[in-house]
């Protein structure tokens, strides 16, 4: 079984930055594409950033130019660098990963609150 654990969330002022991590552990055979989602209260879960096994990055328009996704396969970890944060970025941030046989693994999320 593969487990994902997010870390790095917290409270930040508008215009500030945070860096999130998503570490995979357990019986890892293969980790393919890794994704970051977010879910704000009363809203649907939103895919905001993806990074393929080969390092190809894609972003939602809402975060493009402000967020950067990266990965370190030696550490089985994905990262999300978030800059110029806005109050509307407030949400629970979750990561998922596509494993062997296209199994999908999810973390439990980390809260990001952007407020003055």
Secondary structure by P-SEA (a helix, b strand, c coil): cbbbbbcbbbbbcccbbbbbbbbbbcccccccccbbbbbcccccccccccccccbbbbbcccccccbbbbbcccccbbbbbbcccccccccbbbbbbbcccbbbbbccbbbbbbcc
